[in-house]
Amino acid sequence: MSKAANIREMTTEELNAALSDASESLFKLKLQQKLGQLENKAKITETRREIARLKTIASERALTAGEAQ
């Protein structure tokens, strides 16, 4: 199963929590990079893409909820 499919199975609360965690993780990774402590620079890209996936699915849900009303 793809990552997006796993994210779509999450509840809205879980989705918001995952987005918050990913944003915090990205902040920490960027800080490590600035301090010269980051070993794997690809983690920043992976985290940015994860945040994009989460935001995309959150916006899809918001649009779907808006159409249902």
C-alpha positions in Angstrom: 0.0 0.0 0.0 1.3 3.5 -0.8 2.1 6.2 1.7 -0.9 8.3 0.5 -3.2 5.3 0.9 -2.0 4.9 4.5 -2.5 8.7 5.2 -6.1 8.6 3.8 -6.9 5.9 6.3 -6.0 8.2 9.2 -8.7 10.2 11.0 -8.6 14.0 10.8 -7.1 14.2 14.3 -4.4 11.7 13.4 -3.7 13.6 10.2 -3.3 16.9 12.1 -1.1 15.3 14.7 1.1 13.8 11.9 1.3 17.1 10.2 2.4 18.8 13.4 5.0 16.1 14.1 6.4 16.3 10.6 6.6 20.1 10.8 8.5 19.9 14.1 10.8 17.3 12.6 11.6 19.5 9.6 12.4 22.3 11.9 14.8 20.1 13.9 16.4 18.8 10.7 17.0 22.3 9.4 18.5 23.4 12.7 20.8 20.4 12.6 21.8 21.3 9.0 22.7 24.8 10.0 24.8 23.6 12.9 26.6 21.1 10.7 25.3 18.1 12.6 23.0 16.6 9.9 24.4 13.4 8.4 21.6 12.5 5.9 20.5 15.6 3.9 17.9 13.5 2.1 15.8 13.4 5.3 14.9 17.0 4.8 13.5 16.2 1.3 11.7 13.2 2.6 10.1 15.2 5.4 9.1 18.1 3.1 7.4 15.6 0.8 5.6 13.9 3.7 4.3 17.4 4.8 3.1 18.0 1.2 1.3 14.6 1.2 -0.4 15.4 4.5 -1.4 18.9 3.4 -2.8 17.6 0.1 -5.0 15.0 1.7 -6.1 17.5 4.4 -7.2 20.0 1.7 -8.9 17.2 -0.3 -10.9 16.4 2.9 -11.8 20.1 3.4 -13.0 20.4 -0.2 -15.0 17.2 0.1 -16.6 18.4 3.3 -17.4 21.8 1.8 -19.1 20.1 -1.2 -21.2 17.9 1.1 -22.7 20.9 2.9 
